[in-house]
Amino acid sequence: MQAGRHAPVPGPLQSRNFRLLLACNVISVTGTAVAIVATPFAVLAIGGSASDVGYVAAAVLVPGIFFLLLGGVVADRLPRHQVMTAANALQALAQAASAALVLTGHAQVWQLIALATARGVGWGFYFPRQRACCQRACCTNYGRAGGISLPCAGSG
């Protein structure tokens, strides 16, 4: 190999769209994971009870499940990158607002429930489109992700 030349990138990583999707998913999943861990501590830190933690968790889960159905319909009718960008922006803004309220000492449980609901709605719109984009980006040219087993490359 000549100096300054790199080995070709294998499989789906050759696709710019797949690399962008992968980077966005890593950022989004990391943020969601941090929120899942941090939110119960935030609720307890502002004086909430164990029941309040459950209410906040349900506020993410219930709209997320409900909007999966609507999100799938919307995802089939609108440009996928716009749906994913808007849904991720909603989730990020809701989580940033939650963090700002908690860090400034102004958070109340009802506010965290409302912002958790917004996160759930965003996730419900994001997830169906993400699945479709991932399958298209990694499976179209490379079969089942070029022999790599990815969660997004599963049947469905």
Long-range contacts (C-beta under 8 A, 24 or more apart in sequence): 10-146, 11-142, 11-145, 11-146, 11-147, 11-148, 12-137, 12-138, 12-141, 12-142, 12-145, 12-146, 12-148, 15-137, 15-138, 15-141, 17-137, 18-137, 18-138, 21-130, 21-133, 21-134, 21-137, 24-84, 24-88, 25-130, 25-134, 28-88, 28-91, 28-126, 31-91, 31-92, 31-95, 32-91, 32-123, 35-95, 35-98, 35-119, 38-99, 39-98, 39-112, 39-116, 42-98, 42-102, 42-107, 42-112, 43-109, 43-112, 45-102, 46-102, 46-107, 46-108, 46-109, 46-112, 48-109, 48-112, 52-109, 55-109, 55-113, 56-109, 56-112, 56-113, 56-116, 57-116, 59-112, 59-113, 59-114, 59-116, 59-117, 59-120, 60-116, 60-117, 60-119, 60-120, 60-123, 61-120, 62-120, 63-117, 63-120, 63-121, 63-124, 64-120, 64-121, 64-123, 64-124, 64-127, 65-124, 66-124, 67-120, 67-121, 67-123, 67-124, 67-125, 68-124, 68-127, 68-128, 70-124, 70-125, 71-124, 71-125, 71-126, 71-127, 71-128, 71-129, 72-128, 74-125, 75-125, 75-128, 75-129, 75-132, 80-129, 80-132, 80-133, 81-133, 83-125, 83-126, 83-129, 84-126, 84-129, 84-130, 84-133, 86-125, 87-122, 87-123, 87-124, 87-125, 87-126, 87-129, 88-122, 88-126, 89-122, 90-118, 90-119, 90-121, 90-122, 90-125, 91-118, 91-119, 91-122, 91-123, 91-126, 93-118, 94-118, 94-119, 94-122, 95-119, 131-156
